[in-house]
Amino acid sequence: MNDLDTKTWFSHQVEEHTDSLYGYAFRLTRNRADAEDLVAESVTKAWSAIESLKDKSLFRSWLLRILHNSYVSQYRKKKIRPVELSY
């Protein structure tokens, strides 16, 4: 598959699964803006790692796993960071 075919296939798959991505992201974050950011970050990560997807029939679960791992990473970073107070 050439790059144009891969891009077309990828964008079609993302479009097909957008509702489930946003739904899962919203359940994790409980915030619309954070869910949108999480989905955008996950799609970007997925595109950069598309070569690692061996079985294209597993795209949805692969992308949801990337989304989940991104959320966990963000949560851990926030937990470690000290609380910032403004005076």
MOPEPE-V61139 format. One record per backbone hydrogen bond with DSSP energy under -0.5 kcal/mol. CO is the residue of the C=O (numbers start at 1). NH is the residue of the N-H. E is the energy in kcal/mol with one decimal. If there is no record, write none. Layout:
# MOPEPE-V61139
co/nh/e
CO/NH/E
CO/NH/E
This chain:
# MOPEPE-V61139
co/nh/e
2/6/-2.4
3/7/-2.7
4/8/-2.4
5/9/-2.7
6/10/-2.9
7/11/-2.8
8/12/-2.1
9/13/-2.4
10/14/-2.7
11/15/-2.4
12/16/-2.2
13/17/-1.6
14/18/-0.5
15/18/-0.8
17/21/-2.2
18/22/-2.8
19/23/-2.4
20/24/-2.3
21/25/-2.7
22/26/-2.7
23/27/-2.0
24/28/-1.8
25/29/-2.7
26/30/-2.9
31/35/-2.4
32/36/-2.4
33/37/-2.3
34/38/-2.4
35/39/-2.4
36/40/-2.4
37/41/-2.6
38/42/-2.3
39/43/-2.6
40/44/-2.1
41/45/-2.4
42/46/-2.6
43/47/-2.5
44/48/-2.0
45/49/-1.1
47/50/-1.2
49/52/-2.0
50/53/-1.3
52/54/-1.0
54/56/-0.6
55/58/-2.1
56/59/-1.3
58/62/-2.5
59/63/-2.9
60/64/-2.5
61/65/-2.0
62/66/-1.9
63/67/-2.3
64/68/-2.6
65/69/-2.8
66/70/-2.3
67/71/-2.3
68/72/-2.5
69/73/-2.3
70/74/-2.4
71/75/-2.8
72/76/-2.5
73/77/-2.1
74/78/-2.3
75/79/-2.2
76/80/-1.9
77/81/-2.1
83/85/-0.6
